[in-house]
């Protein structure tokens, strides 16, 4: 014991001795647990000493949709958690139905239910606010945010800056309920709103793009030009209707077609089971007449049966699993004039959005098409949409005029053009003034055509030889990390947002206190200006 005590004292004296003497003595290091680091993947360089640690003033980013909430800290490339709003995510303490029913859940319902009732329990809101219980929406938002802070973010709500990523086409009653919940139940000083379409373009490294969002309640096509939303068009052909159509298909396959007319529009399979089938087996057929040289459409798949998914299986033709995608998102065989303005197919939605732009913005956006949303993960969907849009451009050009009279006029002009190219048997009489014979009616030789010279363009290219020429005028798809990653990158730049809503002003006036000045100057947060320096605030794209 004495030797142990003396050695301990020597160790203490050695550790307390500074300078050269301490560096010359080597002592064995006892095993210890290293300090935990933050698991957030950062946009910062890996060589930075502080890239793996989170600062206390980092903003928290929430991306809220109709079905999911994604949350995380700024500077991360992916959210820390994804929280749903379904019945399984809203169970009370002691409710073990999720474990009793198995991993797939209730694959078959006790009795068939209506399609709208089948999906209503799994969505946070509907775009038609007349059918939405706003009080229930506020309670679901509060529970989801509280669970996110307590289980994943592990920080106090209200201490950090809050950034919300929302779709620009959001009803004001839902936006007001969301902001009221945040300001009244937590001590957030301000909330910054960012558009999901603009953030998707930012995550792709683009300033201009056509963002096609295949969401739950609707599909939207938003044209972004220099970070500004030029136009937005929407269609009701979305993942919600795809889920309902797949549910009807699986109900018919499970019952072997033995369902009566009273239950023809009702679904008897579970929502979780149908969603699993869509995420694993749904696919998009190629363009009609295209040779794919694949044997996949003739293959028979064995998937778990809704009656007993743990033990029984049923055989499904692989081609049948593409029928819901074909029917809901493309509507083959239906003429264009029979579509309503808000039920266009996906190719028509993209084409009409490009058609409404100015030529310079159109040429830029059509070469930077970004697909986001849950529907963008369906195999073959994006390639099919681009090919259908290319056919529409070849057929109609960039003219919004349609009709049989226009087609007859184009046919007559084509006949006149072909007749003018035919060689004439009669010799032409020489001109009286001695000039050369006119060649206006003769077809021009492509090899003799002189291209038009743009001197301004040539001068700019000579001055800026190192600047690459941007790609324009061709259909091209570009991958994106999604709106949450774009908001994380934008927020990490410490730039003050266009829509920054302060707590006191919102509690005093609500959304009615916002002005319509969408061109309000946006100062840099690093310049020392605080949120209180702005006398008025605006909703910008949400106004």
DRENVEXVO-609198 format. One line per 8 residues: number of its first residue (from 1); their letters; for each residue x, y negated, z negated of C-alpha. Coordinates in Angstrom, 3 decimals. Example, Ala and Ser with C-alpha at 12.3 -4.5 7.8 and 13.67 -1.06 7.14 Angstrom:
2
1) AS) 12.300,4.500,-7.800; 13.670,1.060,-7.140 .
END
This chain:
543
1) XXXXXXXX) 0.000,0.000,0.000; 2.828,-2.369,-0.812; 4.423,-1.749,2.546; 1.121,-2.457,4.254; 0.705,-5.679,2.321; 4.226,-6.835,3.118; 3.802,-6.077,6.795; 0.531,-7.999,6.809 .
9) XXXXXXXX) 2.217,-10.976,5.244; 5.030,-10.804,7.751; 2.502,-10.726,10.543; 0.796,-13.819,9.182; 4.100,-15.679,8.882; 5.077,-14.666,12.397; 1.791,-15.843,13.892; 2.040,-19.143,12.069 .
17) XXXXXXXX) 5.614,-19.818,13.269; 5.477,-22.072,16.323; 7.899,-22.565,19.182; 10.607,-20.278,20.542; 10.561,-17.888,17.593; 6.918,-16.970,18.223; 7.494,-16.318,21.915; 10.408,-13.933,21.235 .
25) XXXXXXXX) 8.409,-11.523,19.059; 6.122,-9.047,20.868; 3.314,-7.456,18.894; 0.910,-4.733,20.013; -2.495,-6.128,20.930; -5.440,-4.356,19.307; -8.248,-3.255,21.619; -11.090,-5.732,21.790 .
33) XXXXXXXX) -14.203,-6.394,23.839; -13.706,-9.161,26.433; -15.930,-12.199,26.305; -19.003,-11.819,28.555; -19.102,-13.869,31.704; -22.121,-15.107,33.495; -23.308,-12.638,36.113; -24.540,-15.337,38.466 .
41) XXXXXXXX) -22.937,-15.124,41.920; -21.787,-18.643,42.648; -21.370,-20.638,45.816; -18.141,-22.022,44.363; -14.750,-20.694,45.334; -13.524,-17.637,43.481; -10.236,-19.401,42.774; -11.950,-22.043,40.694 .
49) XXXXXXXX) -11.419,-21.393,36.972; -14.954,-22.469,36.071; -16.815,-20.843,38.969; -18.101,-17.951,36.820; -19.380,-20.045,33.933; -22.627,-21.965,33.769; -22.638,-25.557,32.628; -25.233,-26.626,30.105 .
57) XXXXXXXX) -26.624,-29.310,32.419; -27.187,-26.948,35.361; -30.662,-27.243,36.802; -33.126,-24.342,36.755; -34.793,-23.517,40.057; -38.251,-21.963,40.353; -39.655,-20.759,43.654; -43.380,-20.205,43.153 .
65) XXXXXXXX) -45.560,-18.464,45.710; -48.925,-16.781,45.781; -47.506,-13.484,44.481; -43.972,-13.970,43.114; -41.921,-16.328,40.993; -38.148,-16.428,41.523; -35.956,-18.168,38.974; -32.280,-18.838,38.414 .
73) XXXXXXXX) -29.617,-21.490,37.915; -28.215,-23.875,40.465; -25.068,-22.800,42.279; -26.125,-19.142,42.471; -26.660,-17.410,45.790; -29.629,-15.339,44.551; -32.236,-15.709,41.795; -31.723,-13.979,38.469 .
81) XXXXXXXX) -35.236,-12.528,38.336; -38.403,-12.031,40.358; -41.634,-11.996,38.344; -44.981,-10.911,39.805; -48.546,-11.887,38.960; -50.261,-8.499,39.298; -52.066,-6.502,36.608; -48.900,-4.531,35.830 .
89) XXXXXXXX) -47.072,-7.778,35.049; -49.875,-9.069,32.797; -50.279,-6.131,30.420; -50.639,-6.783,26.727; -48.562,-5.167,24.038; -49.461,-1.490,23.663; -50.856,-1.105,27.194; -49.008,1.912,28.663 .
97) XXXXXXXX) -51.156,2.498,31.738; -48.215,1.801,34.031; -46.324,4.777,32.586; -49.334,7.074,32.230; -50.306,6.726,35.929; -46.802,7.509,37.186; -44.244,5.652,39.239; -46.575,5.046,42.190 .
105) XXXXXXXX) -49.456,3.888,39.990; -53.092,4.623,40.684; -52.682,5.942,44.222; -56.410,6.603,44.585; -59.131,4.427,43.068; -62.134,5.940,41.283; -64.449,4.335,43.846; -63.949,2.276,47.024 .
113) XXXXXXXX) -63.746,-1.496,46.558; -64.101,-4.456,48.874; -60.978,-5.704,50.649; -61.003,-9.149,49.028; -61.558,-7.709,45.571; -58.752,-5.215,46.225; -56.142,-7.981,46.712; -57.524,-10.618,44.360 .
121) XXXXXXXX) -55.966,-9.144,41.212; -52.440,-9.336,42.673; -52.296,-12.990,43.737; -51.794,-16.119,41.691; -53.921,-18.462,43.785; -55.828,-18.803,47.028; -55.553,-21.659,49.451; -59.303,-22.240,49.189 .
129) XXXXXXXX) -59.318,-23.915,45.763; -63.110,-23.629,45.551; -62.691,-19.902,44.829; -59.859,-20.321,42.308; -60.190,-20.433,38.525; -57.649,-23.154,37.796; -57.649,-22.382,34.073; -56.662,-18.787,34.780 .
137) XXXXXXXX) -53.967,-19.993,37.178; -52.489,-22.222,34.457; -52.453,-19.348,31.965; -50.701,-17.031,34.449; -48.093,-19.681,35.248; -47.447,-20.332,31.574; -46.990,-16.637,30.815; -44.684,-16.072,33.795 .
145) XXXXXXXX) -42.480,-19.070,32.977; -42.331,-18.215,29.290; -41.363,-14.624,30.092; -38.720,-15.867,32.530; -37.091,-18.100,29.937; -37.209,-15.580,27.097; -36.110,-12.448,28.963; -33.908,-13.605,31.836 .
153) XXXXXXXX) -32.731,-17.225,31.618; -32.149,-17.062,27.830; -32.282,-20.820,27.348; -34.697,-23.316,25.865; -37.423,-24.540,28.197; -37.297,-28.267,28.758; -33.599,-28.800,28.024; -32.412,-28.481,31.641 .
161) XXXXXXXX) -33.516,-30.190,34.804; -36.288,-28.308,36.639; -36.531,-27.915,40.433; -39.605,-26.389,42.107; -39.525,-24.902,45.608; -43.062,-24.988,47.016; -44.722,-24.708,50.427; -45.608,-28.086,51.874 .
169) XXXXXXXX) -49.148,-26.918,52.709; -50.322,-26.661,49.116; -53.729,-27.922,47.898; -53.583,-30.831,45.469; -55.718,-29.100,42.771; -53.189,-26.249,42.594; -50.243,-28.647,42.581; -51.862,-30.718,39.840 .
177) XXXXXXXX) -52.529,-27.613,37.714; -48.929,-26.452,38.125; -47.444,-29.805,37.110; -49.910,-30.219,34.235; -48.860,-26.848,32.828; -45.177,-27.734,32.984; -45.489,-31.200,31.471; -48.112,-30.471,28.800 .
185) XXXXXXXX) -46.735,-27.179,27.429; -43.006,-27.922,27.684; -40.864,-31.018,27.261; -39.582,-31.379,30.808; -38.568,-34.988,31.419; -38.853,-34.719,35.209; -39.603,-32.154,37.895; -38.124,-32.235,41.410 .
193) XXXXXXXX) -40.096,-30.786,44.324; -38.358,-29.291,47.365; -39.976,-27.973,50.531; -39.524,-24.260,51.159; -39.161,-24.679,54.938; -36.439,-27.321,54.657; -34.557,-25.264,52.088; -34.701,-22.210,54.373 .
201) XXXXXXXX) -33.033,-24.226,57.124; -30.435,-25.484,54.645; -29.657,-21.921,53.549; -28.987,-21.048,57.184; -26.488,-23.912,57.503; -28.755,-25.911,59.828; -29.949,-29.486,59.994; -32.678,-28.685,62.528 .
209) XXXXXXXX) -34.617,-25.455,62.912; -37.992,-23.865,63.517; -38.835,-22.025,60.295; -41.412,-19.234,60.719; -42.658,-18.175,57.280; -44.598,-14.877,57.294; -46.109,-15.312,53.851; -48.856,-13.686,51.862 .
217) XXXXXXXX) -51.853,-15.938,52.513; -50.821,-17.432,55.862; -48.056,-17.620,58.425; -46.624,-21.067,59.133; -44.261,-22.471,61.751; -42.507,-25.671,60.625; -40.246,-27.717,62.899; -37.346,-29.295,60.964 .
225) XXXXXXXX) -35.330,-32.017,62.695; -32.467,-33.595,60.741; -33.925,-32.287,57.457; -37.338,-33.834,58.178; -40.524,-31.874,58.792; -41.771,-32.921,62.213; -44.871,-30.719,62.446; -46.383,-27.648,60.815 .
233) XXXXXXXX) -48.888,-25.200,62.278; -50.477,-22.293,60.490; -52.412,-19.095,61.134; -54.401,-16.829,58.857; -52.688,-13.718,60.279; -50.523,-12.921,57.290; -49.254,-10.160,55.029; -52.490,-10.158,53.054 .
241) XXXXXXXX) -54.507,-9.094,56.089; -51.782,-6.618,57.022; -52.076,-5.009,53.590; -55.851,-4.793,53.943; -55.601,-3.230,57.391; -53.037,-0.712,56.162; -55.300,0.085,53.196; -58.178,0.835,55.571 .
249) XXXXXXXX) -55.908,3.066,57.661; -54.651,5.030,54.652; -58.211,5.372,53.339; -59.299,6.935,56.625; -56.291,9.263,56.734; -56.816,10.364,53.143; -60.473,11.201,53.767; -59.778,12.827,57.192 .
257) XXXXXXXX) -62.224,10.416,58.803; -65.159,11.666,56.665; -66.288,8.299,55.307; -69.741,6.878,55.979; -70.614,3.504,57.432; -71.359,2.007,54.011; -67.724,2.382,52.926; -66.174,1.644,56.345 .
265) XXXXXXXX) -64.842,-1.750,55.200; -63.824,-0.614,51.710; -60.510,0.694,50.427; -60.068,3.666,48.122; -56.245,3.800,47.824; -54.265,1.909,45.201; -52.646,-1.420,45.962; -49.200,-0.360,44.722 .
273) XXXXXXXX) -49.348,2.801,46.841; -50.288,0.841,49.961; -47.595,-1.767,49.334; -45.004,0.993,49.040; -46.095,2.434,52.386; -45.922,-0.992,54.061; -42.453,-1.743,52.712; -41.080,1.668,53.745 .
281) XXXXXXXX) -42.875,2.733,56.924; -44.542,-0.278,58.602; -42.900,-1.189,61.911; -43.600,-3.191,65.046; -43.967,-1.691,68.504; -41.773,-3.065,71.305; -43.154,-5.165,74.109; -45.621,-3.434,76.444 .
289) XXXXXXXX) -43.845,-1.820,79.362; -40.417,-1.945,77.749; -38.420,1.289,77.847; -37.030,1.984,74.376; -35.781,5.568,74.971; -36.736,6.558,71.440; -38.527,9.612,70.083; -39.723,7.865,66.923 .
297) XXXXXXXX) -43.358,7.136,67.950; -44.031,10.878,68.450; -42.660,11.877,65.055; -44.901,13.130,62.245; -44.177,11.836,58.742; -45.078,13.474,55.452; -45.930,10.886,52.832; -47.366,11.358,49.327 .
305) XXXXXXXX) -51.086,11.929,49.353; -53.248,9.321,47.569; -55.186,12.122,45.881; -52.130,13.563,44.086; -48.968,11.650,45.041; -46.735,13.603,42.672; -47.386,17.042,44.230; -49.301,16.785,47.515 .
313) XXXXXXXX) -48.319,15.291,50.876; -50.222,14.367,54.024; -48.994,14.217,57.633; -49.212,10.853,59.398; -48.152,10.105,63.001; -45.393,7.514,62.947; -47.091,5.530,65.734; -50.213,5.035,63.578 .
321) XXXXXXXX) -48.198,3.090,61.015; -47.501,0.405,63.652; -51.172,-0.138,64.487; -51.906,-2.548,61.579; -48.946,-4.746,62.533; -50.022,-4.760,66.167; -53.659,-5.547,65.378; -53.150,-8.192,62.696 .
329) XXXXXXXX) -50.108,-10.156,63.862; -50.369,-9.880,67.677; -54.044,-9.161,68.487; -53.425,-7.452,71.861; -56.139,-7.601,74.501; -57.787,-10.766,73.133; -57.704,-13.799,75.478; -56.087,-16.963,74.195 .
337) XXXXXXXX) -59.243,-19.074,74.512; -61.129,-16.781,72.111; -58.799,-17.539,69.215; -59.714,-20.126,66.648; -57.180,-22.894,65.985; -56.109,-21.204,62.741; -56.095,-17.568,63.849; -53.548,-17.641,66.643 .
345) XXXXXXXX) -51.185,-14.723,67.023; -47.567,-15.151,65.946; -46.167,-15.720,69.478; -48.838,-18.341,70.182; -48.122,-20.006,66.836; -44.417,-20.348,67.644; -45.088,-21.469,71.215; -47.670,-24.103,70.251 .
353) XXXXXXXX) -45.363,-25.503,67.581; -42.533,-25.903,70.102; -44.962,-27.374,72.623; -45.983,-30.154,70.216; -42.394,-31.408,69.826; -40.495,-33.954,71.877; -38.197,-32.423,74.511; -34.944,-33.158,72.643 .
361) XXXXXXXX) -36.279,-31.810,69.345; -37.805,-28.818,71.133; -34.518,-27.875,72.779; -32.767,-27.997,69.420; -35.393,-26.131,67.391; -36.013,-23.322,69.889; -32.341,-22.369,69.659; -32.494,-22.216,65.852 .
369) XXXXXXXX) -35.502,-20.075,64.911; -35.429,-18.844,61.308; -37.768,-16.086,60.064; -38.454,-15.931,56.329; -41.105,-14.369,54.118; -42.097,-10.799,53.383; -43.253,-10.085,56.933; -39.862,-10.935,58.417 .
377) XXXXXXXX) -38.476,-7.636,57.046; -40.719,-5.488,59.259; -38.446,-3.694,61.757; -38.798,-4.948,65.328; -41.112,-7.846,64.479; -38.737,-10.744,65.112; -37.474,-9.372,68.430; -41.053,-8.789,69.579 .
385) XXXXXXXX) -42.083,-12.358,68.707; -39.150,-13.895,70.595; -39.853,-11.800,73.708; -43.552,-12.721,73.661; -42.663,-16.415,73.332; -40.255,-16.098,76.265; -43.080,-14.657,78.394; -45.372,-17.543,77.438 .
393) XXXXXXXX) -42.699,-20.044,78.452; -42.224,-18.318,81.827; -45.967,-18.217,82.421; -47.069,-21.702,81.301; -43.854,-23.697,81.075; -44.092,-26.639,78.698; -47.460,-27.895,79.888; -50.436,-27.815,77.509 .
401) XXXXXXXX) -52.932,-27.766,80.408; -54.700,-24.445,80.961; -57.596,-23.273,83.111; -58.622,-21.577,86.358; -58.587,-24.846,88.318; -54.943,-25.364,87.433; -54.116,-21.822,88.492; -55.810,-22.340,91.879 .
409) XXXXXXXX) -53.915,-25.586,92.366; -50.612,-23.892,91.576; -51.461,-21.109,94.013; -52.174,-23.602,96.830; -48.917,-25.439,96.152; -47.042,-22.146,96.229; -48.625,-21.290,99.596; -47.679,-24.694,100.992 .
417) XXXXXXXX) -44.129,-24.273,99.794; -43.831,-20.858,101.404; -45.326,-22.076,104.682; -42.884,-24.989,104.788; -39.948,-22.573,104.632; -41.105,-20.601,107.699; -39.068,-21.393,110.879; -40.982,-23.325,113.549 .
425) XXXXXXXX) -41.021,-21.992,117.176; -41.557,-25.417,118.736; -38.462,-27.579,119.252; -38.560,-30.916,117.604; -38.486,-34.036,119.793; -35.370,-36.187,119.372; -35.699,-39.403,117.446; -36.043,-42.552,119.511 .
433) XXXXXXXX) -33.588,-44.491,117.407; -30.819,-41.957,117.990; -30.597,-40.863,114.351; -30.024,-37.302,113.346; -33.094,-35.119,113.035; -34.773,-35.110,109.670; -34.178,-32.115,107.455; -36.733,-32.921,104.792 .
441) XXXXXXXX) -38.895,-29.936,105.698; -35.991,-27.524,105.903; -35.049,-25.505,102.802; -31.954,-26.804,101.126; -28.884,-24.630,101.084; -27.904,-23.977,97.440; -24.234,-23.877,98.350; -24.425,-27.400,99.803 .
449) XXXXXXXX) -26.334,-28.992,96.925; -24.359,-31.612,95.033; -25.024,-31.507,91.289; -26.039,-34.726,89.624; -23.169,-36.300,87.711; -23.865,-37.782,84.312; -21.022,-40.238,83.777; -22.046,-41.019,80.194 .
457) XXXXXXXX) -21.977,-37.332,79.263; -18.584,-36.878,80.901; -17.153,-39.879,79.022; -18.435,-38.574,75.683; -16.897,-35.170,76.332; -13.541,-36.696,77.180; -13.568,-38.744,73.976; -14.692,-35.847,71.779 .
465) XXXXXXXX) -12.874,-32.848,73.177; -12.764,-30.975,69.853; -16.489,-31.288,69.121; -18.339,-28.148,70.287; -21.341,-28.581,72.536; -24.513,-27.620,70.625; -26.638,-24.808,71.986; -30.010,-26.006,73.248 .
473) XXXXXXXX) -32.867,-24.799,75.387; -32.563,-21.033,74.766; -34.522,-18.852,72.359; -32.232,-17.730,69.559; -32.715,-16.383,66.046; -30.565,-17.358,63.064; -30.432,-15.583,59.722; -31.121,-17.449,56.481 .
481) XXXXXXXX) -30.588,-16.663,52.790; -34.069,-17.918,51.976; -35.584,-21.024,50.387; -34.317,-20.281,46.867; -30.679,-20.124,47.982; -31.111,-23.327,49.968; -32.530,-25.105,46.919; -29.660,-23.802,44.789 .
489) XXXXXXXX) -27.118,-25.165,47.267; -28.893,-28.520,47.563; -29.297,-28.961,43.818; -25.642,-28.165,43.152; -24.705,-31.243,45.228; -26.216,-33.415,42.441; -28.301,-35.428,44.892; -31.479,-37.019,43.649 .
497) XXXXXXXX) -34.545,-35.517,45.285; -37.091,-37.379,47.374; -39.960,-36.166,45.161; -38.938,-36.518,41.522; -41.942,-36.677,39.196; -41.417,-38.115,35.732; -43.255,-36.791,32.747; -44.707,-40.017,31.350 .
505) XXXXXXXX) -45.941,-41.301,34.693; -47.606,-38.025,35.595; -49.350,-37.644,32.233; -50.595,-41.194,32.586; -51.932,-41.156,36.157; -51.581,-37.606,37.495; -51.194,-37.168,41.240; -53.131,-40.409,41.754 .
513) XXXXXXXX) -50.064,-42.350,40.620; -48.046,-41.286,43.662; -47.530,-43.727,46.510; -47.530,-42.946,50.221; -44.091,-44.444,50.869; -42.364,-41.373,52.297; -39.249,-43.349,53.309; -38.285,-44.303,49.771 .
521) XXXXXXXX) -34.491,-44.622,49.391; -32.823,-41.632,47.761; -29.825,-42.731,45.641; -27.030,-40.386,44.665; -27.240,-38.998,41.160; -23.491,-39.550,40.780; -23.923,-43.318,41.231; -25.230,-43.678,37.687 .
529) XXXXXXXX) -28.871,-44.320,38.545; -31.312,-42.563,36.249; -34.799,-41.332,36.923; -36.269,-44.278,35.057; -34.793,-46.728,37.563; -37.481,-45.835,40.108; -40.592,-47.914,39.563; -42.810,-45.707,41.744 .
537) XXXXXXX) -42.758,-42.131,43.003; -44.059,-40.367,46.070; -45.245,-36.896,47.014; -43.626,-37.163,50.474; -44.717,-34.078,52.434; -47.292,-33.071,49.779; -49.211,-36.367,50.046 .
END
